[in-house]
Amino acid sequence: MAELNISERQAGDVTVLDMSGKVTIGEGSVALRNTIRRLLGEGKKKILLNLSDVGYIDSSGIGELVSSYTAVNKESGSLKLLNLTQKIQDLLAITKLLTVFDTYEDESEALASYE
């Protein structure tokens, strides 16, 4: 699996980031951080991370999710997660982070939650 690819689309005022690959120490984490920081800089504060094609996240990837979440919250924005794989769900459960993030399995439901 390659490093992280992030493609961006707008759904109303929500920016959906379709991510594929892996979020690991180095490039993957940096790509995610840079994208989130850029969106915030553009005033885009409603962000939905679609993780359906993310096969693997390591501890630094988890750390990046948390710091992205914090950065978005600081700007009074909202960062939510969509389509977690079982592996990632288990990882977030173990690290007690499943309770921190709003997670969704259905995109329209996730988008509606930003209202």
Backbone bond lengths (Angstrom), bond angles and torsions (degrees), N, CA, C in turn:
res aa  C-N    CA-C-N  psi(-1)  N-CA   C-N-CA  omega(-1)  CA-C   N-CA-C  phi
1 M - - - 1.454 - - 1.528 110.12 -
2 A 1.293 115.43 133.77 1.462 119.66 -176.28 1.519 110.90 -73.28
3 E 1.318 115.09 174.04 1.453 119.04 173.31 1.530 107.81 -64.11
4 L 1.277 116.16 -177.03 1.455 121.10 -171.04 1.525 113.68 -73.66
5 N 1.315 115.20 131.85 1.464 121.26 169.21 1.515 107.79 -111.96
6 I 1.317 115.66 135.08 1.460 119.96 -179.63 1.515 108.24 -125.33
7 S 1.325 117.16 120.64 1.460 117.69 172.69 1.518 107.63 -115.50
8 E 1.303 113.61 147.38 1.457 120.78 -167.12 1.518 109.99 -117.49
9 R 1.319 117.40 136.63 1.463 120.27 173.23 1.519 109.11 -144.92
10 Q 1.321 115.18 155.48 1.459 120.33 179.26 1.523 109.32 -101.13
11 A 1.313 116.60 136.41 1.457 122.04 171.73 1.521 104.64 -126.26
12 G 1.321 115.79 93.78 1.458 119.52 -171.75 1.519 108.06 64.78
13 D 1.330 116.44 -128.51 1.475 118.16 -179.70 1.524 112.10 -96.74
14 V 1.324 115.79 12.36 1.464 120.05 176.96 1.527 109.40 -100.53
15 T 1.321 116.60 133.94 1.457 121.04 175.11 1.528 107.83 -96.08
16 V 1.322 116.09 119.22 1.463 121.08 178.74 1.527 108.03 -98.48
17 L 1.325 115.91 127.04 1.457 120.69 175.63 1.526 107.96 -106.46
18 D 1.321 116.32 109.97 1.464 120.94 176.37 1.516 106.98 -86.34
19 M 1.309 115.65 113.69 1.457 120.20 -174.65 1.517 110.01 -108.55
20 S 1.329 116.35 139.89 1.460 119.28 174.07 1.522 109.01 -141.88
21 G 1.310 114.67 147.10 1.458 120.60 -177.68 1.510 109.56 112.37
22 K 1.329 116.96 -139.14 1.455 118.78 -179.95 1.515 110.97 -134.71
23 V 1.308 114.81 147.12 1.458 120.71 179.25 1.523 106.37 -105.37
24 T 1.341 115.06 98.82 1.460 119.11 -175.74 1.517 109.48 -131.69
25 I 1.321 114.22 172.47 1.468 119.50 179.65 1.520 108.72 -54.27
26 G 1.331 116.49 139.87 1.451 119.45 -178.03 1.515 111.21 97.99
27 E 1.337 115.56 -131.83 1.460 120.74 -169.46 1.520 115.63 -57.22
28 G 1.323 116.94 -45.47 1.460 120.46 -176.34 1.514 112.19 -59.93
29 S 1.331 115.47 -47.78 1.459 120.14 180.00 1.514 111.02 -63.72
30 V 1.325 115.97 -42.57 1.463 121.17 -177.93 1.526 110.67 -65.63
31 A 1.329 116.35 -41.55 1.467 120.81 179.31 1.525 110.01 -59.73
32 L 1.325 115.83 -44.42 1.461 120.17 179.85 1.524 110.08 -64.59
33 R 1.321 116.65 -47.40 1.463 120.81 -178.89 1.525 110.80 -58.78
34 N 1.334 116.25 -48.07 1.465 120.09 -177.90 1.521 112.30 -62.10
35 T 1.332 115.67 -40.45 1.465 119.70 -179.99 1.527 110.86 -64.63
36 I 1.322 116.38 -46.93 1.476 120.22 -179.69 1.523 110.33 -61.91
37 R 1.334 116.73 -45.76 1.471 120.07 -178.77 1.530 110.79 -62.48
38 R 1.344 116.08 -38.88 1.463 119.38 179.58 1.522 110.94 -65.24
39 L 1.334 116.39 -44.62 1.462 119.88 179.24 1.526 110.85 -59.54
40 L 1.317 116.35 -43.99 1.465 119.68 179.04 1.523 109.99 -62.00
41 G 1.327 115.97 -39.84 1.455 120.96 177.73 1.518 112.44 -61.87
42 E 1.346 115.73 -29.78 1.463 120.92 178.51 1.526 111.37 -87.24
43 G 1.328 116.44 3.27 1.457 120.29 180.00 1.521 114.03 79.93
44 K 1.348 116.59 13.53 1.468 120.00 177.62 1.521 108.13 -91.38
45 K 1.324 115.66 108.77 1.465 119.67 -170.89 1.517 113.60 -114.62
46 K 1.325 116.81 -3.35 1.471 119.66 176.28 1.520 106.26 -106.28
47 I 1.312 115.73 106.95 1.461 120.54 -171.74 1.526 110.40 -125.84
48 L 1.324 115.22 130.26 1.464 121.59 178.63 1.523 108.08 -119.07
49 L 1.321 116.38 120.44 1.468 120.46 178.95 1.522 109.26 -95.42
50 N 1.319 116.14 115.28 1.452 121.03 177.25 1.529 108.49 -91.59
51 L 1.330 115.73 109.12 1.465 120.76 -173.34 1.528 113.27 -102.61
52 S 1.346 116.86 17.45 1.469 118.71 -174.08 1.526 113.18 -59.62
53 D 1.335 117.94 -30.56 1.467 120.17 -178.99 1.522 113.47 -105.52
54 V 1.330 115.71 16.83 1.463 119.09 176.58 1.521 107.41 -92.03
55 G 1.324 115.52 112.19 1.458 119.58 -174.66 1.514 113.24 -83.78
56 Y 1.325 116.44 -22.56 1.453 117.85 -171.64 1.528 110.44 -155.73
57 I 1.316 114.94 136.66 1.467 120.83 172.81 1.519 106.53 -130.98
58 D 1.327 117.35 129.72 1.469 118.40 176.21 1.531 108.58 -97.72
59 S 1.323 116.36 -174.55 1.461 119.51 -174.38 1.526 111.82 -63.44
60 S 1.326 117.21 -32.69 1.459 117.74 179.10 1.530 110.27 -73.76
61 G 1.326 116.50 -29.97 1.467 120.47 174.69 1.520 110.70 -65.62
62 I 1.332 115.54 -42.78 1.469 121.11 176.62 1.532 108.98 -61.31
63 G 1.331 115.59 -44.46 1.464 120.40 178.28 1.515 111.19 -58.58
64 E 1.328 116.32 -38.31 1.461 120.99 -179.91 1.527 111.27 -69.27
65 L 1.329 116.61 -38.69 1.471 119.86 175.70 1.524 109.74 -59.12
66 V 1.334 115.18 -44.55 1.464 119.87 -178.80 1.523 111.15 -65.66
67 S 1.337 117.41 -44.08 1.460 118.14 -178.00 1.530 111.08 -70.88
68 S 1.331 117.42 -30.72 1.464 120.29 174.06 1.525 109.88 -65.21
69 Y 1.315 114.97 -44.06 1.463 121.02 179.15 1.531 109.96 -58.48
70 T 1.314 115.82 -45.71 1.467 121.80 179.79 1.519 111.02 -63.68
71 A 1.332 116.40 -44.51 1.472 121.06 -179.12 1.527 110.62 -61.36
72 V 1.338 116.53 -42.60 1.465 121.05 -178.96 1.536 109.91 -67.78
73 N 1.326 116.33 -42.46 1.464 120.13 178.90 1.520 112.13 -61.52
74 K 1.324 115.11 -38.27 1.459 121.01 -179.62 1.527 110.88 -60.31
75 E 1.332 115.34 -29.64 1.472 120.64 179.86 1.534 110.34 -92.66
76 S 1.331 116.24 16.22 1.472 122.79 -176.65 1.529 111.74 59.49
77 G 1.317 115.63 31.29 1.454 120.38 178.35 1.519 110.05 -100.75
78 S 1.308 115.18 -167.71 1.451 120.14 -176.19 1.521 109.56 -147.12
79 L 1.338 116.16 122.06 1.455 121.69 179.35 1.521 108.08 -115.34
80 K 1.324 116.48 124.53 1.463 120.85 -178.45 1.520 110.06 -127.72
81 L 1.330 115.34 162.16 1.464 120.92 -176.36 1.523 110.61 -115.46
82 L 1.323 114.90 140.48 1.459 121.67 -178.32 1.527 109.81 -125.63
83 N 1.334 115.56 142.72 1.471 121.68 172.13 1.523 114.71 55.37
84 L 1.317 116.44 55.28 1.461 119.15 175.90 1.522 109.19 -70.74
85 T 1.326 116.62 136.34 1.461 119.29 172.41 1.532 107.03 -72.18
86 Q 1.316 115.85 163.41 1.471 120.24 -179.81 1.524 110.39 -58.38
87 K 1.326 115.01 -40.92 1.468 120.59 -178.24 1.535 110.98 -59.51
88 I 1.338 114.74 -45.56 1.461 119.35 -178.08 1.520 110.64 -71.39
89 Q 1.326 116.37 -36.82 1.461 120.57 176.48 1.529 110.29 -60.22
90 D 1.332 115.99 -44.89 1.467 120.76 178.91 1.524 110.40 -61.49
91 L 1.315 115.88 -42.99 1.453 121.41 -179.22 1.531 110.73 -62.14
92 L 1.327 116.36 -44.38 1.470 119.99 178.66 1.528 111.06 -67.15
93 A 1.330 115.97 -33.06 1.466 119.59 178.16 1.529 110.43 -67.26
94 I 1.322 116.53 -46.10 1.462 121.89 -179.66 1.525 110.57 -60.21
95 T 1.330 116.16 -41.35 1.464 120.23 -176.93 1.530 112.00 -85.43
96 K 1.339 116.03 6.71 1.470 122.27 178.23 1.525 112.20 63.65
97 L 1.325 117.38 21.73 1.459 119.82 -177.12 1.523 112.46 -96.41
98 L 1.338 115.72 -9.72 1.457 119.28 -179.49 1.529 109.71 -60.58
99 T 1.327 116.07 -29.45 1.461 120.22 -179.10 1.531 111.72 -78.80
100 V 1.324 117.17 -20.62 1.456 121.73 -177.84 1.528 110.48 -77.07
101 F 1.320 115.58 -45.10 1.456 121.02 -175.02 1.525 112.08 -87.60
102 D 1.323 116.10 145.30 1.461 120.83 165.61 1.508 106.24 -82.23
103 T 1.324 117.14 121.35 1.464 119.66 -178.81 1.529 109.95 -120.69
104 Y 1.311 115.51 143.97 1.462 121.68 -177.57 1.514 110.41 -135.57
105 E 1.345 115.01 153.34 1.459 120.08 175.36 1.514 110.77 -107.18
106 D 1.332 115.18 -14.59 1.450 120.36 -175.81 1.522 109.45 -119.17
107 E 1.343 116.62 122.98 1.455 118.98 -173.56 1.521 113.74 -64.09
108 S 1.343 116.72 -41.02 1.465 117.44 -178.10 1.524 110.90 -66.11
109 E 1.324 115.73 -35.23 1.458 121.30 176.87 1.540 109.71 -64.72
110 A 1.324 115.56 -43.96 1.467 120.79 179.28 1.523 110.26 -61.33
111 L 1.322 116.69 -45.45 1.462 120.24 -179.05 1.523 111.35 -63.95
112 A 1.334 116.37 -39.65 1.460 120.71 179.56 1.517 111.82 -63.90
113 S 1.331 116.20 -27.50 1.472 120.47 -176.19 1.528 113.06 -70.37
114 Y 1.346 116.60 -12.54 1.468 119.46 -179.19 1.526 112.28 -82.15
115 E 1.324 115.80 -12.48 1.475 118.29 -175.66 1.524 111.53 -62.63
